[in-house]
Amino acid sequence: MSNDETRDRLAEVLTVPLAAAGLDVEAIEITPAGKRRLLRVAVDKDGGVTMDDIAEATKEVSRVLDGSDVMGEQPYTLEVTSPGTDRPLTLPRHWRRNEGRLVKVAARDGAGVTGRILRSDDQSATLDVDGQEQTVAYADVTKARIQIEFNKKEG
């Protein structure tokens, strides 16, 4: 089974049990690591995940995989994490979870904008761009990433 097929099967078997724990599966990566493989599962939820959430998710993923043949016979190491700050915003929930943060957006028409996410819904997000509100439709976005702020001004 290819890594893509394995990743798809993992998404199928992990999504429902983790959703029951209040978590979304954000990414699944399988990478070779010598004679083993590294299985990295990124989970998130509204308000962000805590270390306790990661621990519970790790137990749940282990339980599900122990009762499944999805990983086959080759040994693997499991790592459950939260998504990194460099994760692109691709779903409405990503925008919602990052309200108040600075985002850099590239649009299909070649335009780009950087602004703070004020609010979002299932179709678009409203940004504060230099004091002006600007609505960005997700369908028009080619790439959107949160910008790291080291000296954020509190307002």
URSULFEN-V604394 format. One record per residue. N is the residue number from 1. PHI is phi in radians with two decimals (none if undefined). Layout:
n | phi
N | PHI
N | PHI
This chain:
n | phi
1 | none
2 | -1.27
3 | -1.05
4 | -1.12
5 | -1.14
6 | -1.09
7 | -1.07
8 | -1.09
9 | -1.14
10 | -1.07
11 | -1.04
12 | -1.09
13 | -1.45
14 | -1.73
15 | -1.04
16 | -1.18
17 | -1.10
18 | -1.29
19 | -1.11
20 | -1.10
21 | -1.59
22 | 1.46
23 | -2.03
24 | -1.80
25 | -1.41
26 | -1.70
27 | -2.81
28 | -2.32
29 | -2.17
30 | -2.20
31 | -2.27
32 | -1.16
33 | -2.49
34 | 1.23
35 | -1.47
36 | -1.92
37 | -2.19
38 | -1.82
39 | -1.82
40 | -1.96
41 | -2.05
42 | -1.72
43 | -2.18
44 | -2.64
45 | -2.76
46 | -1.02
47 | 1.52
48 | 1.49
49 | -1.72
50 | -1.79
51 | -1.09
52 | -1.12
53 | -1.08
54 | -1.11
55 | -1.09
56 | -1.13
57 | -1.11
58 | -1.07
59 | -1.08
60 | -1.17
61 | -1.09
62 | -1.05
63 | -1.05
64 | -1.12
65 | -1.23
66 | -1.11
67 | -1.67
68 | -2.36
69 | -1.79
70 | -1.05
71 | -1.57
72 | 1.21
73 | -1.58
74 | -1.20
75 | -1.13
76 | -2.55
77 | -1.96
78 | -1.70
79 | -2.32
80 | -1.88
81 | -2.38
82 | -1.67
83 | -1.12
84 | -1.31
85 | -1.20
86 | -1.57
87 | -1.13
88 | -1.19
89 | -1.50
90 | -2.07
91 | -2.19
92 | -0.91
93 | -1.13
94 | -1.13
95 | -1.15
96 | -1.04
97 | -1.25
98 | -1.98
99 | -0.99
100 | 1.65
101 | -1.73
102 | -1.44
103 | -2.29
104 | -1.86
105 | -2.08
106 | -1.90
107 | -1.79
108 | -1.02
109 | -1.43
110 | 1.62
111 | -1.29
112 | -2.38
113 | -2.61
114 | -2.15
115 | -2.83
116 | -1.60
117 | -1.25
118 | -1.55
119 | -2.83
120 | -2.68
121 | -2.43
122 | -1.31
123 | -1.97
124 | -2.75
125 | -2.22
126 | -1.85
127 | -1.93
128 | -1.66
129 | -1.96
130 | 0.91
131 | 1.51
132 | -1.96
133 | -1.38
134 | -2.37
135 | -1.63
136 | -2.09
137 | -1.37
138 | -1.00
139 | -1.10
140 | -1.63
141 | -1.64
142 | -1.69
143 | -2.75
144 | -2.52
145 | -2.38
146 | -1.19
147 | -1.73
148 | -1.33
149 | -2.04
150 | -1.56
151 | -2.20
152 | -1.08
153 | -1.39
154 | -1.44
155 | -2.09
